[in-house]
Amino acid sequence: MYILARALIIGLFAFTSLQSSAAEFADGPIIFGYGKHAAVKQDMKIAKDTKLKVVFDVAKAGKDGGVNRGFDSVARFYNMHVANGIPAKNIDLVVVVHGGATNEMRNTKSYQAKYGKENPNAELINTLLANKVQFVQCGQSAAFHQMDNTDMIEGVNMALSAMTAHAILNAKGYSQNPF
């Protein structure tokens, strides 16, 4: 009986600890409403003068017409590094968009015409753009989805292809985030 009671107490303590950890996720300090992250005791310390040049590849559309998880990951990356002492000016982020995510680059007029509703990603994309995150649309995917430059959210740039954009960004010293 003692062993069972002890196991229950340990299990309850572990469950309570997990619940309190999940409650520590928060947005900000740069992008609010998106990009939630948690404080972590780090063994791999980040020097405060670190400069990050990272490209994210987003090819899948958001689930069920919602906010694209790939764009939210960019906000999370930005938020968690600034929250951990890296100055925003030392972080250069680029999002290369292609495939199914292409239509999420549509401006209000174009998205409304195609889907009859507001673009659920427009607010986050515009917020990221306002915080110096660059968006690059694959021209081949845009052509496939019958979208031209005038259909895109203002500030999104068109590349010949996603492959071309990645090659150019790699040559400029950007690493590709694998997530």
N, C-alpha and C positions, 0 to 999 in steps of 0.2 A: 504494500500500500504506500509506503514511504517513497519508493522509487517512482510509482505512478504520479503521486502528488508532486514530487520534485520535477518530473518530466513536464507536467502540465504548467508548472510555474515558469520553467525555463522557456517552454514554447510560448506562453503568454508574453513573457518579457521580450522574446525575439520578435513576435508579431507587433507588439507596441513600438519597438524600436524601428521596425520597418515602416510603420504608419507615420511616425514622427519624421523620418527621413523624407518621405514623399511630400510632406507638408512644407518642406524647406525650398521647394522649387519656386522661383520668382522670375518675372520679366525684368527688363531694364538692365543697366542704366542708360542704354542708348535707344533701343527699340522697345517701346512699351506696348503691351497687348499681345506680343509674340516673343518667341525665342526664350522660353523659360529654361532656367538652368539652376543648378544647386551648388552650394559651396562644397568644396572637397578638400580634405587634408592631402596635400600633394607631396609625393616623394620626388617627382620630376619637376623641379622648380623652374619657373619662367622668369628670365631676367627682365626687368622693367624696361630696358631699352631694346627688347626684341622687336624686330620688324617682320611682319607676316604678310606674305603675298600668296593668296590662296584662290584657286578657281574651283567652283562647284559645278558639277554637270547635272542638269535636271532634264530628264527625258520623259518622266511619267507625269501624267496629269494628276491633280488632286483627287482624292477619293470622294465619290458621291457629290461632285460639283463643289467641294469645299476648298479651303485654303490648302495649297500645295505644301506637303511636308518638307520638300526640298527647299522651298523658300523660307519656311520657318526655321530650318536647320541653319541657314545663313544668318538669320537674326540671332539664333542661339549662339553660334560661333562668335559673332560680334559682341553680344552682351556678355558672355562668360569671360572673354579675354579682357575686355575693358574693366569688368568687375574685379578681375584679378590683377589689375595694375598696368596693363599694356595701354598706352595712350592710343586713342582712336586714330590719331594722325599716323600711327605706325602700322595700321591695319589696312591693307588693300585687298578688297574682295571683288571677284568677278563671278557672275553666274552665266554659264553658257546653257542656253535653252534650245531644245530640239525635240523631235518626236511628238508624243502625245501632249507634252506641256506647251507646245507652240501656241495653241489657241488662248492660253492664259496670258499671253503678251498683248492680247487685243485691248485697244482703248475702249472707253465706255460705249461710243457709238457703234463700233464694229462688233463688240461682244453682244450688245443688245440686239443688233440686227441678226446675228447668228443664233443666239440662244434665247432671246426674249427676256433676259434678266441681267442684273448687274454682275460684273466680273468679281467673284469672291476674293480674288488675289490682288485686285487693283490697289487697295489701301496699303497692304504690306509691300508690294512692289514699289509704290510711290514713296513710302517711308524709307525703304532701303535706298532708293535712288537719292533721296534728300540727304542721306547719310553717307554719300560717296561710294555706295556699292554700285558697280557697273553691271548692266545686263546686256548680253550679246545673244541675239537670235540667229539660229542657223538659217541661212538663206534657202537651203535646199528643202528644209522642213516647211519654211514659210511658203515656198512655191507649191509644195505638195498640198498644203492646207489653204491655198488660194488667199494668202495674206501678204500684203505689201507693206512698205515702210509707213504709209499713211494710216494703216490699220492698227499700228502698234502704239502702246502707251508711250507718251513723250519721254524721251531720255533713253529708250531701249535702242541699241545699235544693231544693225544688220551685218552679218558676216557672210562670206561666200558659203561657208559650211561650218558646222560644229567642229569637224576635224581640223579645219583651217584655223579656227579660233583657238583651239587647244594647242596646236603647234606654235602659233605666234605667242601665246601667253607663256608657254613653256620656255621659249627662247628668251622671254623677258624676265625669267626667274620665278614664275609662279609655280607653286606645287599644286597638284590636284588633290582635293579632299576626296578620300575613297568612300565616304558615307553619303 
